Amino acid sequence: MDRDELRALQLERLRVTLARAYQSIPFYRSRLDDAGFAPGDLKSLDDLRSALLVRPKVKLVEPCTLERTEGKAKRVVDNRPK
């Protein structure tokens, strides 16, 4: 399966999941209604991001692009709001 087919499949599955959540879970229904977004409005992932102001909490990087630590411990500080 090429990348475009995979994205189309993922978008279709997201549409089904979003419609199911909208119908059966009051929290998500009210959240989507407040944003003025209906499950049928989903045409791309960017539509959902802009409607709900969804921001990813992590930054994705390409494999093998992280700096190596030569086996030494490296301190990582999580500055995300809790």
Secondary structure as GFF3:
##gff-version 3
##sequence-region A 1 82
A	DSSP	alpha_helix	3	24	.	.	.	ID=ss1
A	DSSP	alpha_helix	26	35	.	.	.	ID=ss2
A	DSSP	three_ten_helix	39	41	.	.	.	ID=ss3
A	DSSP	alpha_helix	45	52	.	.	.	ID=ss4
###
